Amino acid sequence: MSRFYFALIVAAGIGLTGCVKTSMQGYADRVLPSQTIQHIAVYIAAPGPLAVSMQSSVAEEARKRGVLAEDALIILPPTRSYSDAEVRRALAERGVDGVLLITVADSGVQRQYAGTIFQSTYNGTSSVNGTITNMGNTSTLSANGNSSGTVISTASPTYSYSRRTEFSARLLEPKSARNLWVGNGEVSAGGGKGLIGRLIVADGVSSSNSIGAIFEDLQKKGLIGADGSN
């Protein structure tokens, strides 16, 4: 079986094995801006590679909704401290009308023992000698023989994988610094075994589900969109 064909089988199996559950609750301010947010600066506080993966998901989800999203650390590099006036000025010069702050707590990939697969093969030879005695309708068999061979056995432990990613987020209006929206949620992934299990709980799954839930709620609450108005 070619590696390419095997990869296709694994990819198809992802949808059939394991489980990913996402929950999200968001609250919008009673007084919304006169126009929907069109340009967002995003800051993500998350463990290592997960932050990078989430920034990629942010760009994708924003693009789907006609919103421009930028990494806040590109606008304001973490090389020094900035005053409130400097932050406001930098965001205004960039045309940013919303700041999205995301904080993530992630369990990482957890592995649990799921049993052992035992396999055995036998190679060898056998010989039997004997006699059959017939008396009327009855036959009697007398036999003896010997067998020699090799038994090869393997025992392979199997593991299931799980991951839990909790996140909280808030969308601020740069010019007033007031919260336009706050929300929190959780992504739970797991149930798969072996390679498929690892794929199910990979950074990309936690990132896309978390960010997707945030942007979906922002759009549902009328805070973002491509039409430029609520």
Buried (B, 14 or more C-beta within 10 A) or exposed (E): EEEEEEEEEBEEBBEEBBEBEBEBEBEBBEEBBEEBBBBBBBBBEBEEEBBBBBBBBBBBBBEEBEBBBBBBBEBBEEEEEBEEEEBBEBBEEBEBBBBBBBBBEBBEBEEEEBEEEEEEEEEEEEEEEEEEEEEEEEEEEEEEEEEEEEEEEEEEEEBBBBBBBBBBBBBBBBEEEEBBBBBBBBBBBBBBBBBBBBBBBBBBBBBBBBBBBBBBBBBEBBBBBEEEEE
